[in-house]
Amino acid sequence: MIWLPIRHRLQSELIKRGYCVGCAHSLANELREEHPQKTNMHIVYCNCGRIYLYDLRINQYRRALPEEVPTNSPQKHGE
């Protein structure tokens, strides 16, 4: 269980710097689209399948909850 706090700190630091917590690719270069319901938000799709929300106001990424991802998103349909 010693790895749990280290893993959380590492994932927190990766996402704070704009990298995917799964594959460590830069999220700045990934596919993105405007969120249909939320203003000032983009949906970012990483190559590894993880989905993030990018808040334009505070310039920060976070993992998207399943209910925040539109049903017609590329990752939901496997495109």
Buried (B, 14 or more C-beta within 10 A) or exposed (E): EEEEEEEEEEBEEBBEEBBBBBEEBEBEEBEBEEBEEEEEBBBBBBEEEBBBBBBEEEEEBEBBEEEBBEEEBEBEEEE
